[in-house]
Structures are given as structure tokens and as C-alpha cells.
Amino acid sequence: MPESYYTLESLEANTSLGYLIKRCGIVMTQIAERRFESQPISFVQWMVLIWLVQRPYASPSELSVHMGHDMGALTRVADELERNGLVRRERSERDRRAVELAITADGRRQAQAGKRLMVELLNELVAPYSAAETDLLISLLQRLLLRLQDTAQLTPPSDPQTGASNLSGKRRSTRVSTKLRNTPKSRSTARRARGARK
């Protein structure tokens, strides 16, 4: 077993992986928000739009998990984007009871304009580093993200036969257990148990 990197004596804020990443995220968000003050949309609104550019539809709950925003705050962001004609709400083709967000043509244009700002900002941030150092930093962060998602169990397990993510595994288990509870044997067992308690 490898030796532990951190100890009670050595752990400090300026060497803590969690603190450094959290602090970088906070400061970077503050800088990005200031850059977007000249734009018709905010940085948070741009994050929603650029997410929708990468996929045709997304549910509010998916966006909430991805962005780390509570549903109330995200709903207000989506409402404003819809009022400005940048997104639209549509019935899900997978579940007609659900509503999904889709980006409009104007939304795509705003997302692209905001992307230019982010390209400029990110190039400023990595300017002191060589291309090899930047590639290494990105690779390490990608590996760390996968590790965090695995630890938090945010990534659904893959089907060993197909390699596809089993997004509905829990729902299938629920349906199976419901069927088992409704079999004649299970009903007679339940009646005997109730009779014993009486």
C-alpha cells in the first residue's frame, strides 16, 4: 500500500488539493463574471448556453447537477434565457411528462460570442506555462475529475456486455421487486405473517 501523501501534521490550506481547486474556481468565476459585464448575458447564463450547444436537449435537473446550482436558482436563469429568446422549453421525447431545455439560434450566437471571451481569458491564464505544462495540467485535472466522480459515485456503472451506462438500473430493480411482492406465494406469506401478529 503506498504511503499516504497527507498527514495531520503536513496538511495546510496552501498545500490542500481541495482548497486550491476550490479557490481557483472561485477566483476564476469572479474574473469571468467581470468579463461578461459587457455582454448581454451573464457568465452563469453562458454556462447554460454552452452546455446546451454540446447536446440537443437537457433537463433542468441535469443542468442543476452539472453546474452545482439548486433548482430554484437554475429555474430563474432558464426563465430569463427563455424570455430573451435564447432557449425554449419543450416536452421531452423520452418522457412526455418532463420538460427539457433546447437552445435557439440566437442562443447559439450568444454562446459563441461568450466563448470568444473565455478563449481570451484562458489564454491569459496559461500564458506563463509552456504548451507541455498546460497539457500536463489539463491531463492531471481530467484524471482528478474522474477520480472524484468515481468516489462520489456520480458516474453510473457500465453494462459489462455493451459498455453502455446503466442509467435505469435502479428503476428496473424497483419494478422487479414490485412484481415479486405481488406473486401468490408472497401474498400468502404476508397473510400468514399478519395472522401470526394477531
Helices and strands as residue ranges (DSSP letters): G 13-15, H 17-35, G 36-38, H 43-53, H 60-67, H 71-83, E 87-91, E 99-103, H 105-126, H 131-152, H 169-181, H 184-197
